[in-house]
Amino acid sequence: MKIIITAVSPTIDAAFDPRFGRCAYFVVVDSETMQWEAFPNSAVDAPGGAGTQAAQFAVEKQVSAVVSGNFGPNASSALNVAEIAMYVNKNQGNIRDVIENFKAGNLTNINVPTVKGSHSPRGQA
Amino acid sequence: MRITVASGKGGTGKTTIATSFAVYLASTTPAFPPLFLDCDVEAPNAHLYLQPRFTQEQNISIPIPDVNSESCTACGKCVQVCEYNALALLGKTVHVFPQLCHGCGSCVATCPVGALSETPNTIGILEAGLARLQIDFARGVLNIGEPMAVPVIRQLKKWIQPHADQTVIVDASPGTSCPVVEALRGSDFFLLVTEPTPFGLHDLKLAAQLSRELNIPAGVIINRDGIGDADVDNFCNNERLPILMRVPFDRTIAEGTARGQTLIDIYPEYNSQFQQLLDDISRNEKRT
């Protein structure tokens, strides 16, 4: 199954990045063949809408699921519309560990946001 | 003359200073009361001190795109042109995220097949009326849950124009981001209210930088003077930022402001301090 995992650096041995819209890199990986490719998150510094951009990226890569630590309301609604499954990883470890946990069914499948929007009304808009 | 009161840090006493200044102006020159604009649209509270009676109101909306799925070809051009990531092409449909939309209209202009139209989305309200001492008062109120303050502030400033030579006091929101920049735009002087603490100093530095970038002369008021340390004083001296007034950390002032009184009401001696402030600002304001 083709999935996206959020990572702090562009390799399959990278540490897991718990942010979805604001992660540093997306590792796109086929969980059966372990073939992977890493992409920088172009919206990491976007003033707003990073979650929708990340969801748009998942749609373009035609993945079936995304794994991250948290999903905001815009990302979650976009992923739901696109019928891409969201999995929450709360474990430490690198991307390979996350894939193992995903395959073993240890990750929680969700369809609602895990955090409130970060479009901070009082902070940097 | 247009004076904007801001601070960086929240809770330093912006509204206390802004409303006291307005009361001073209105009581010393009753024939020419100032215009007061409460631009802290996420949490406006100057009305507690100036007691306006609102007689005019206007809804504020921004145009949000609507997608006609019959004619949309899912080309994705609207998604690419959107600076705010408010659109996403999910499968064969374009999905709109209204809370991210700034209402710029680029998507509608870009759509090659005319599949996008605009619907107004109400995000807040403007209110105006006379306050105590005949002060012209107006404020914007952003609806709860709406993230975008800037369009409300921009419309407020357009909606209520001062008459000739009327002094305008603008109460800005905390921080130094877009809403403060919008409130500050067009001002002749930037009055920075801070407190002598590391938190006050941290945000004062950002606000001072904003005044330099916008090229608007600034001066500092130190509130709760007597607490904290001397770092704010040292910073102002090094940056040649004039310290225009000091308000001591004083229980009587705290009790008075909690009852909705301005500094002028609590200690009439502040009339001479605000007279001095006005003179100092007039000397330093931006010459146009």
Interface residues (C-beta under 8 A of the other chain):
Chain A: A43 A46 P47 G48 G49 A50 T52 Q53 A55 Q56 V59 N74 S77 A78 V81 A82 E83 G117 H119 P121 R122 G123 Q124 A125
Chain B: G10 E42 V79 C82 Y84 N85 A86 L87 A88 L89 L90 G91 T93 H95 F97 Q99 L100 P147 M148 A149 V150 S173 P174 G175 S177 C178 P179
